[in-house]
Amino acid sequence: MILLIKLILAHFIGDFALQPKSWVEEKEIKKATSIKLFFHVLIHGGLVLLILWDLDYWLLALLLLISHWIIDTIKLFAQKENNKPQWFLIDQGLHFISILILWYIWFNQSINLNEWTIAPSLWIYIMAFVFLTIVCGIIIQMLMSNWSKSLNDRNDESLNNAGKYIGILERLFVFTFVITGNWEAIGFLLAAKSVFRFGDLKESKDRKLTEYILIGTLLSFGIAITTGMIVLELIEMLSAPH
């Protein structure tokens, strides 16, 4: 199971942390002929070897590289401007399925957390941290991309990337509250954010903006809470007696 966690972590880093927006834009224009697509899949293969830290897995890394290239190529040709969120989810789903299949075939293992021997809980927390700080924001952005286009352009001044870091912090706070069992603190955080936002919403009287903020907040909190609960379940399975 720890090998599966490492493969998923490699995917998160390769698909989100190490893929600049400029690469995504070039891939959408040039599609299968984009040199950035080949760099992207090579990074995925390299990350598999780096995180597994064993060159004997070169064939597994190659197969994951090829499957990633095929899935990304299909998405680039199939997605249109109006269905990017749907194809984003399809793309990620296919990547996870391919990782799961290759992991199962390669290692022929069942999901048994009790077999872990080297800092298993650390890998769970690392994957959760990467997901909440890097992956989650991109997922929410893609899911809400169609709504964001409908908002009118505004000239309101704002700190650079303020929304991005607010989202990261609130997800980490919620995650911490969940794994420590402080559920009441989540309600306090949500109420506090609502108070801070109330003045802006009251002044703007913009229903679209209100709905956009509320949807984004609920998505962010929901994903963080779900991630925390999954981590707690994994840790509980790990600590269960044989």
N, C-alpha and C positions, 0 to 999 in steps of 0.2 A: 504493500500500500504506500509506503514512503516513496517508492519509485514513481508511482502515479502522481503523488503530490508534487514531486520535483518536476515531472514532465509538464504539469499544469502551470507551475510557477515559471518554467522556461517559456511557455506560451504567453503568459501574462506580460513578462518582461519584453519579449520579442515583438508582440503585436501592439503593445501600448507604450511602454517606456522607451523603447528604442526604435520607434517608427515616427519620424517627424511628420508634421502636417504636409510639408512640401512633397514628401514621398507619396503620401496618399493622393494628393492632387495630381502628381505626374502619372501615377498608376491609372487614375481614372481617365486621363487624356490618352495616354499611349497604350494602355491596357497590357496585353501580353508582350509587347515589344519594349516595355519600360525596363530600363536597366535597374531602376529602384526596386522593381519586383524581384529581380534576381538577388540583389543585395539583401532584401528583406527575408527571403527564404533561406539564404545562406546564413544569416544571423540566427535564424531559428535552429538550423542544424548545429551551428557552433554552440549555441546556448545549451542544447541537449547534452552535448559532450562535456561542456564546462560544468554544468550543475551535477550531472551524474559522475563526473570526474573519473571517467574510464573510457579509454579509446577503444576498448573491445565492443562498445555499443555503437560503433561507427555505422553499421548497417541499419540499426534502429533510427539513428539520427538522419540517415539518408532517406529512409522511407517516410519519416515524419516531414522532412523537407519537401519531398515530392508530393505528398498528400496535401501539404499546405499550399504549394504552388498550384495544384489542380483546383482546389477549393477557391483560392483567391482569384484565379483566372475566370472561373465560372461566375463568380460574383461580379467581377469587373464588366463582363459582357451582359449579364442579366439585369443588373440594377439600373434604374432610371432615377431622375432627379426627384420624382414623387414617391419612390418606394425604397429609398436608402435605409430608413430605419428597419423595415422588414428584412431587407437583405443583410443588414448588419447582424441581426439576430440569427438569421439562417446561417450565415457565414460562421459565426462563433459556435453555433450548435454543431455544425458539421466538423469543425476543428476539434471540439471536445469528443465527439463520437469517434473520430479517427484516432485521437490519442488513447481513448479508452480501449478501442479494439486492438490497437498495436500493443498496448501495455498488457492486455489480457493474453494475446497470442504469444508475445515475446517472453513473458515471465510466467505465464500459466498459473497465476495466483488469484486467490479469492481475497475479498476485502477483509483482512484480519489485522486490526490495529495492534493486537497483542504481540505480533511478531516483530514489531519495531524495537530496535535496541539503542540507537544513537539519537538522543535528544529529539524524540518524535514530536513532542508538543511544540518545540521551537519551530519546526517546519510548518506546522499548522498556523502559528501566529505570523510567521513570515509571509505565507501565502495570503492570509487575511489582510495583513498590512498593505501588501502590494495591490490587492484587489480594491481596498477601500480608498487608498490614496491616489492611485493611477487609473485603474481600470474603471471603477465605478463612475467617475466624473465623465468619462468618454461615453459610457453606456447611457447615462442620463441625457447627455448632450445629443446623442444620436436619436434617442427615443422622443425627445422634445424638439427636434430640428424643424419639423413641419409647423409646430406652434410658434416657434421663435421667428419664423419668417413672416408671420401675420402681425407681429408687433410693429407699431409705427416707429420710425427712426426718432431717436431722442437726442437732445444735446446736453442732457444732464451730466455733470462732471462726476467721475467716479475714480477710485483708486485702480491702478492697473492690476488686472487679474484678481481683484478683491473677491468676486463671486467664487472663483475657483478655490481660493484658500479658505474661504468661509465654509464651503461645502466639504473640503477635506477635514477641517477641524470638527465640524458637527458630526460627521460620520465616525471619526475617531472617538469623540466624546461618547456617542451613543454606543459604539462597540465596547468601550471601556465599562460603561454603565451596565451593559448586558452581562459581560463575563464576570463582573463583580457582584451581580445580583441587585444592583441599585436601580430598579425599574422606575421608582418615583422620580429619580433625577432626570429621566427622559422627558417626563411630563413637564418638569420645571424648565428644561432647556427649550422645549417646544413653545411653552408659554412665553418665555423670555424673548424668543425670536419673533413671535407674533406681536409682542408689544413694540419691539424696535421697528418692525415693518408697518405697523398700523398707521403711523404718522405719514409715511411716504404714500401708502395706498389711499389714505383719506384725502391727501392733497391732490393726488393725480386723478382720483375718481375714474380710474381706468380699469374696467372690468376685465379686459384681456390680460393686463399686467397682473391683476390680482389672482386670476385663475392660473396664470403661468407660474407665479411664485409659489402658490399653494401646491400645485401639481409637482413642481420641482422639489419642494420641501418634503412632501409626503413620499415621493420616490426615494429621495436621499435617506430619510429616516427608515423607511421600510426595508431598503436594501441593507442598511447598517444593522438593523435589528435582526433580520434574517441571517446575516453573516455571523453575528454574535451567537445566535442560537445554534447554528450549525457547528461553530467552533466548540461551543459547550458540549454538544452531543458527541463530537469526535473525541474531545478530551475525556469525557465520561466513559466512552467505549474503550479508550486506551487504558484507563485506570481500573477497569473492571477485572475481577479475578479470572484466571484461566479456567 
